[in-house]
Amino acid sequence: MRANVVITGIGMVTPLGNNPPEVLRDIERGRSAAGPPTGFDATPFSCPNCAEVRDFQPLQYMSESKMIRLMNRDAQLAVAAAHLALADAAVKPGGAYPPEAIALFGATGMAGLPLREVMPLIKASAGIDGEFDAGRFGRAGLRAVSPLLSFKILSNMPLCFVSICENIQGPNSIYTPWEGQGAQAVEAAIRSLESGVAQCALAGGCDVKTHELAFLSLEQHGLFASWQQSGAGMVPGEGAVFLVLETADRAAARGARMYAQLSRFSFRTHGQGAGRADTYVKLIEALELPREAMGAMVKADNGDVQAGEDERQALSSLRFTAPSVISPKKQMGDLFAAAAALQIGLAALLVEKNGQRVLANCFGHGSEQAAFVLETP
Amino acid sequence: MKHRVVFTGAGLCTPMGRSVEEFWRNLLAGRSGIGRISLFDASSFPVRIGGEVKHLNPEELPGTFPEAGSERDRKIWLGLDAAASALADSRLPYDDYQNALLFVGVSLETFFLEDVTPIVSAPNAARDFARQVLNQGSPCRLQTPLDRLTQILGDHYGLNYGRYTNCSACAAGAQVIGESFRRLRDGTAAVALVGATDSTLNPLALGGFSLLQILSTENDQPEKACRPFDGTRQGTVLAEGAAFVVMETLEHAQGRGARIYAEVLGYGSSLDAYRVTDPEPNGRGAALSMAKAVADAGLTPADIDCVNAHGTGTPKNDIAETRAIKQALGARAQAIPVTANKSMTGHMIATSGALEAIASAMSLHTGKVPPTINLATPDPQCDLDYVAGGCQDFAGRTVLSNSFGFGGQNASLVLGRFDL
């Protein structure tokens, strides 16, 4: 698919910081944010490390402090990244664009509920035999948790908090839970702008995979298998990334800084039984890349040995090369629902820095795979 | 080029029936699907009523869907049942599946507390919790990703043209129809399987929603507990269910001689940007969603002939929605029927938008508007024609269907009677 949408704002809250050019610089220098989790003991797990956002202060990004206690960490990170993206683009709802003309498309991950918050509820619900007792749950368990628990489980809440904190009232949709769904959020934003449904769009995602429940789920769903087999693998991360998108005409009309144009994108469903490398080949072929050399590539490689090999095979069979290649997930963890926006945001920074065309691979878990091409507007 | 988009198949798995015909018959008759909760012991809960799907035998599913053999999450069973029915109802040739989009709406994950309670209540639980869970092996999966149904349906039917899992809470069911409508209209695809599923009738979800104090606690009269737009309403009632449709471009549907229920004419979505706990009291965001849908359909408010309301039965929603309908439709709001299916179905959260879109299509297809039951005491702030007292004949050509989600996500669809 061809597109004529530009990125005018980038907001990142990542394990390598929240200043996009510095994040890119750290990645290019090979800095890693991975380390043992600070909130729990990782020894039962196959994966020993995660990539955490350190010293995050949500109050820096929102005016209503009491709203913070309604939010899980995913939502706090999302609000911060969205705020940074809008500020970077100098877009204030009600300014260049009315709030109802600004779209919000995002992706969220699996429910980011720290176990410590539900432990009291579960303990209070145990019968004499130690088994779950629904009667006790109703009598005692419910009293042991905050009435606001639901707001931390509902997967749409992070984006709703973004809309409230930034007064965004336009078209919207929320996808879940993997990397490909984050790419779908960007696709939806492009569609909304090109069809005229929205004048400006905020697209991105948030995810927190650095707590014990997330590690348990990732282990149970086999996402740490590479660690078991090879002693290396994907490192879970946390963060939020949002991009401000506009049509080139509108951005130019308001004199906006344009990082890059999202000129082509491709999606492919990885169906049951297909080889991942084959899926990636078809995905990249569908981009109909121009003959001129690609200046750089943001690889999807997250450290998982098999996934990395699939991507390498696909690129090799296409004889695809680029003089500059970065693999951000290997240094700052896999941000899952936020990963696509991160890949695209970093690609946009590379375009602005080097003036060359960049391929951003948004491959990941689940069936939906995507790739984007960015170039100078 | 813009393509016209139509519904050519529908499948339901609800407390009021597992076929469109049964559901529609009960809806027109004003029969409630709400009863006492039997799925677990809810006797100590402040809310003990809900809309349960009866006679759903999960043992049958693995025969049809071997991929779902180990799934324990009811919303997956409900969704499989409804999606299979929709595909069968549409008689879509199998060759078309590979080029079909798949959109699924869901809301929140199901946590199986019975799996983890013995571990948590054991000595040294905090220290050894993760190790013990992992040692239990696969039966104790703490989380099922919300795209699990999407994955099973996609793999089973070979739907490889794009799979989307939307988690926009109560707006999800309408949003998935709206988003696939846009993609079919612009020619991205010609066919889509679209729907939503939800089951909040489990201890954690029911307990969580109870704490928000939005649920009716009138446990002694389950079928009368949900009273949208009634002056004595106390809250909504949770229900479970799934609703799927097959959507096609008109050319594609006509090319294969498909039966057409209704046409999708327009879609709009908006955000309240107000509070996560309450709807914007004047209905600003909801009105915007409706106005966008009407404009997207190329219509004016005077062209809207009926509203299928979100109508939850909570004190705040029904007033805000009434105000929103008046804002969006102006004088037309007083001249047309406004029906609230949740008075009978209960609130199926993610599913409700898809279910009510099917009900709206059936109104256009059969010429009947279902009643809003339990509406006996007027509320001066809810002063539209809510179809109290029984179903009405309907000769109109359009229905506006509303879905408003927790957190302030709004979605509206305009459906039209199909004419060549």
Interface residues (C-beta under 8 A of the other chain):
Chain A: F40 D41 P44 F45 L70 P99 E100 L104 T108 M110 A111 L115 V118 M119 I122 K123 S125 A126 G130 E131 F132 D133 A134 G135 R136 F137 G138 R139 G141 L142 V145 S146 P147 L148 L149 S150 F151 I153 L154 S155 N156 M157 L159 C160 F161 S163 I164 E166 N167 I168 Q169 G170 P171 N172 S173 I174 Y175 T176 P177 W178 Q181 Q184 A188 R191 S195 V197 E212 L213 F215 L216 S217 E219 Q220 H221 F267 T269 G271 Q272 G366 S367 E368
Chain B: F40 D41 A42 S43 S44 F45 P46 V106 S107 L108 E109 F111 L113 E114 V116 T117 P118 V120 S121 A122 A125 A126 R127 F129 A130 R131 V133 L134 S138 C140 R141 L142 Q143 P145 L146 D147 T150 Q151 G154 D155 G158 L159 N160 Y161 G162 R163 Y164 T165 N166 C167 S168 A169 A172 Q175 E179 R182 D186 P203 L204 G207 G208 F209 S210 L211 L212 Q213 G268 S269 S270 L271 D272 A273 Y274 R275 V276 T277 G285 L288 K292 D296 G405 F406 G407 G408 Q409
